[in-house]
């Protein structure tokens, strides 16, 4: 945060007032949860037998899982972008999926990180070889300075590199201004040099460091060559900021609860494993004489076998087995309760995730059109499609591609009407491609116990009807007579 404040102070002297606030501290927190390694939570000190022990808490890494799954709802390799004619569409995709841009691969990755940090930006430009380039920029290196009602018209992007001089390091900061006003896109590059990583330092001549890059340019255009991406959520941490928030910004407590219970589940098996208590006297080596009359010490217990625990106590028997009961079901039920709360809180609806003791998975491969997950997808799709459309307009202008229409067709293969899903499942049961038990669990939403109970009732009613109408079962052939 000190570095961002130093940038703001330095640029304010030039009349550039950056919007910093506390959002970058928050992004650092969201980023650590996305990484799955939060220093002040996953590493802790515990007192064991009067001694402090450093411990590491296991994680389910649900922040990344949430971002991955929501990204799959918003954008996949099957999502189509079409222009007004086939030739224009072909030229567009040649640029988008060029080696430098790799749009099909990079955009979903960019969206995933944007959902985690709450912000991201794309910038389009021509490089020194005349190729159109798309930069995918993480949210924690963009700072706005002009905006109206949340629409950002001026921002800076930051990149840093270090020149290692042995014992001394020199930090270079490349700042690029992007501004769109009155049909003009303005771009200005600056580079600073500092001896510390927390200050911006001295302004240098830009072309001395980057001789092949234009220091500034102005383009007359109807389309800005940059786009700001963020989830379609209100910023409840800084209501005056134009910056977005992570999709899980208000779910940190639930992550802590989940990881605490998951770590406890793991420790249940570590601490609850079978042990055999052995009196210390029984573990001592005994002197024996072999058939040749030679004497040697014999250890009857393997001291390296961790199942044996030697104790000094007044035991009535020299060896005693202790086998603890593992609280498997209690942990699984508790974790699933937290997963339901979490998925509901981020807009995916309850029962979207299921923990079965081995791992977390989505409860279903398809979502119905009236589900909360579908409505969340549509809600976020508004900003995603708007940003993609502006990006395509910029690329078309840079490449001279003429089009009067841009059509974005999302991948709806995972969206299925509930009735169609039920009909398909019934057909699979009839054809022997699906069990009745899985049908009751997946389609009817029953638990495993409820499904087994329901199938038992169906079988009992079937047997009762056979007896009522005089049918008997041939036990040898298994056929009805």
N, C-alpha and C positions, 0 to 999 in steps of 0.2 A: 504493500500500500504506500510505503514511503516513496517508491519510485514514481508511482502515478501522481502523487501530490507534487513531487518535484517537477514533473513534466507540466502539470497544470500551472504551477507558479512561474516557470520559465516562459511558457507560451502566453500567459496572461499579460506579460510585459510587452508582447507584440499585438495585443488586442484580441487574442484568441482565448475565449473563456470556455474551458472544457467542463463537461458534466461528469464529475468523478463520483462524489458521494461515497456510500459504503458498498456499492454494488460489486466492486472488485474484490473486497474482502469476502463477500458472500460467494462470488464465483470460485474463489480459492477453496472454500469449504465444499461447494458442490463438486468441484473437480476432484477433491480428495476422496469423496464418497464414490464418485464414478470410477476412480482408480481402484477402489476397494481396499484402501489402506489409509485409515485416519489415525494420525499419530496419537491424539489425545483420547482415543477410544479403543482402538484395536491393540494398543500396547499399554499395559498397566502394571502396577506393582501390587503384589499380594504378600501378606505376612503368613508364612508357613512355619510352624514350630518355632516362632520367635524370630525368624530370619526373613528379610525382605527378598522376594523372588520376582524377577522380571517375567511377565507372562504375555502371551500373544493370543488375542481372541480371534477365532475363526470367523469368516464372513460368508454369507450367501451371495454377496455382490448383486443384490437386487436392483440398485440404481442403474447399473449397466444393462441388466436384463430388461428393465422397464423401457429404457431408451431403444434397445435393439428391437423389442416387440412393437413399440409404437411406430418406429421407422418402417417396419415391414408393412404396417397398415397404410402408411402415407406414401411410400415410394418403393417400387421394386424394379427389377430389370424388365418386367413386362409392361411398365407404364409407358405410354406412347405420347410422343410430341409430333404433331403433324402440322405442316404449313398448307398454303392454299393449293399447291400442286406437288407432284411426286419429285420433280427435279429439285425444287427448293428444299423439300424435306430431306432428300438425299445429301445435298450440299451442307445443310445444317448439321446432320449427324456425322458427316465426315470431320467437321470441326469439333463437335462435342466429344466424339469418341476418338479423337486423335491421341497419339501417345502422350502428348503434353497434358491433355485435359482429362482423358479417361472418365468421362462424365457418368457412364453407367455404373462404374465401380466407386468413384469418388463422391458422387452426390449423396448416396445413402449413408456413407461414413460421415460426411459433413453434417447431414441432418441429425444423425445420432448424437454427435458431439454438441450440436446446437441445442438439442433438447436437454442435454445434461447441463450445459453452462447457461442456457437461457438466451444466448445471443450468438450470432455468427454473421459473416459478411462474405459476399462474392464480389469480385472486381474483374472487369474485362478490359483487355488492352492488347495492342500490337507489340510484339517484342522486336528486338533488333533484326531478326530474320524475316519480319513481316508476317509471322504467324499470330493468329488470334489466340490469346491465352486467358484461361479462367483461373483466378486465384481463389482458393477456398480458405477463408481466414477464421480462426477461432475467436470466440467472443471476448476472451480476456486480453486481446491485443487491439481492440478497437475502442475509441473514445469519441462520442459525439460532441459537437460544439454548436450545431444549429439544428433546430427541430421545431415543428409546429404540430400541436395535438398528437405528439408521439411519432409523427412522420419526420424522419431524420434526413436533412438536406445537406449536412456538413459533418464530416467525421475525419479522424486521423487513424491510420493504421501504423502499428509499431513492429519493427523487427530488430533484433539485436545480434551482434556477433562479437567475438572476443579475439583479440590479438595477444597471444601468450608470449610475454617477454621474459620467460624464466621465472624469477621471483616476483616480477611485476606483471600485472595484467592491464590491458587497455580495453575499455568497453566502448564499442561503437553502436549508436542507436540511429536507425534509419526511420524517419517519420515521413509519411506521405499524407498530404491533405487531399481529401476528395470533397468537392462541393458542387451542388447542382442548383442553379438559380437563374430564373428568367430565360430558360432555354439554353443555358450554357453549362457545360461540364468543365470544371476547373480542376487541374491536378498539379500539385506542387510537391517536390521532393526536398528534404533536408537531411543532413547527417551531422550527428554530434559525437564528440569524443570526451571520455571521462576516465578517471583513474579509479572510480568506485562503481559498484553495480547499483547503487541507489540514487545516483544523480545523472542528469542529462549531460551536463558538462558544456564544452565549448562548441559553438557552431563552426563547421568547416565548409570549405568550398565543395559542393556536392560532386561536381564532375572530376575532382581530383581523386575521389574514391570510386565513383561509378562513371567512367569516361564514356561508356556506350549507352547510357540512359539519359533521356531528356530530363532536365531539371524541372521544367514546367511546360504545360500545354493547356490550351483552351479549345474546346470542341463545341461547335454549334449543333445542338441535337435536341430532339424531343424525348430522348431516352437517356437517363443517367446511366453511367457505366459502372455503377455499384448498386448493390441491394443489401438491405439489412434484414436478416432472418431472426425470428424469435417465435416462441410458442404463443398461441392465441390465448394468453392469460394476463390478467391484471397484475401489475407489480404491487403487491401489498407490503413490501419492505420499504420502498421509496416511491411513494405515489406521484412524486413530481418528476421522476426520472423517465426518459424515453426508452430505457433499456428493459429487456424482458427478464423473466425469472425461469429457473430450471423447472421442469415438469414435476420434480420431486422436492422442490424448495420447502414445501410445507409438510413433508413426510419424514424428516430426519429422525424424529423420535421413534417412528415405526421401524426404521432401519436398525436403530439401536436395540429395540426390543427383539427383532428377528434375529440379529446376530448373537445377542446374548443367549437366546433360547437354542439356536443352532449350535453354538459353542458348548452349551450345557448338554445338549443331546450327544455330542461327540464325547465329552468327558464322562457321560453316563456309562459308556462302553469301556473307556480307559480305566476309570476308577472302580467300575462295577465288575471287572473281570474276576474269574474264579481265582481264589487263593487257597493255599494249603499251609496252615500254621504248623510249624515244627518246633518242638522244644530244642533249645540250643544243644542240650546234651545228646540228642539224637542225631544232630548234624556233625558231631565231632567225628573225626576219622578214628577207626578202630584198628587195633593191631591184630592181624590174622596170620596163620601159618598155612602155607600151601602144601601140596602133596609131597614135595621134595624137602619139606621141613624149613623152608625159607620164610622168614617173617617180613611182613610188609603192611603199610597203612592202607586201609580201604575207606573211601568216602562213599557212603551209601546214598547220599543226596547230591545232585548236581547243583553246586552253588551258583552256577550261571543260569539256571532255569528260574525265570522270574515268577513262576507260579508258587514257589516255595518261599515262605517268610519265616525266618528264625526269630524266636522271641525268648526272652528270659521271664518266665512266669510259672506259677504253680499250676501246670496243666494236669488234669486227671488222666488225659491220654496224650501220648507223645506226638501224635499226628492228628490234626483236625481240619476238615474241609469246610471252607466258607464259600458259598455261591450266592451272590447278590441278585436280586430281581431288577431287571432293567426296565425303567419307566418309559418304554417305547411309545405306547399309545398316547400317554399324556403329553409327551413332547410333540408328537406329530399333530395332535389336535390343536395344541397351543400355537404352533407355527402356522398351521392352516388358518386359524382365526386371525392372526396378524396379517397373513397374505390377503385374506378377504378385505380387511380394513384398508390395506395399502392399495390394492387394485381399485377399490371403490373410490379412494381419495384422489387417485390420479386419473379417474375417468374411464377405467376399463371395466368397471362393474364388479360385483362380488362374484366369487367362484371362477374368476378368470385364470387364477393360478392354483396349482395343487401340489403339495409336498407329500411324497409317498414314502419318505424315509431314505430314499436313494438320491433324490434331487428334486428340483423344482421344474415343473413343466406347465405349459398352457393347458387349460382344462379341455379345450376344443380347438380343432383346426380351422373352424369356420365361425363367423359371427353373423347373427341375423340382423336384418335391417332395422329392427326396433330395439336393438340392444344398446346399452350405454356405451360400449366400446365403439359401435358404429357411429353413434352421434358424436363422440369425441373425435373420431377420425374425420368426420365431415367438418367439425368445428376447426380443427387444425389445418385441414386441407385448404381453407380459404387463403391463409397467408402463404402456405407452401406454393400453391398454384400461382398466386400473384407474383411471388419472387421469381419463379421459374419463367413466367411469361415475360417479365422485365429483363431477365437474363438473356432470353432468346431474342428479344427485340434488339438488345445491345450487340449480340453476336451477329445478327443479320445485318445490322447497320455497318459494323466493322468489316464484314465480308462482302457487302454489296448484294445481299440476297433479298430479292423483292418478294414480298408477301403481304396480303391484306387480311390474313386470318391465321391465328395460332390456336390449335386445338390440343388440349391436354386430356388424355383418356387414362384414368387411374386403373390399376390392376384390381379388379373386383372378384378375382377368383376365390378369395377367402370370404366373400360376402355371400350368404345364401339365406333365402327365406326359410323360416323355421318349418313350415309345412313341407317344403321341398326336401329339407334335410330329414324330416321324420319319414317321409315316403321312401327316400333312398335307403334309410336305415332299416325300415321294415322289409324292403326288397332284399337287402343283404342278409337279414335273418332267415328269410324264406329260402334263399339260395344257399344257405349254409356258409356264408362268407363272414358272418358275424354271430356272436353268441347272444342269447336272450339276456344274459346277465349284463353284458356291456351295453346293450340297447337300453335297459332300464336305468343304468348308471349315467350314460352319456346323454340320452334323449329325455328321460324322465327326471334326471337329476337326483336319483336315489344314491344313498351310500351303499357300500358293498354289502353290509349287513342287511339293509332294507331290501336290496335286490334279491339276496338269497332267501329272505323271508317271503317275499312276494312270489318267487318261483316255487317255493315249497307249498304255498297256498294254492297256486295254480295246479300243481301236481296232485294235491289232495282232492281238489274239486274234480279233477279229471278222473281219478280213481273212484270217487263217489258217484259220478255220473255213469261210469261203466257198470257199477254194481246195480244202480237204479234201473238201468235199461237192459239188464240181463247179460252184459258182455263179460266174458272171463278172459284171463290172460293165460296163454300156453307158455308155461315156464321153461319148457325145453326149447321151443322155437322162438319165443319172444313175440309171437304173433297173436292177434286176437281171434277168437273163434266165434 
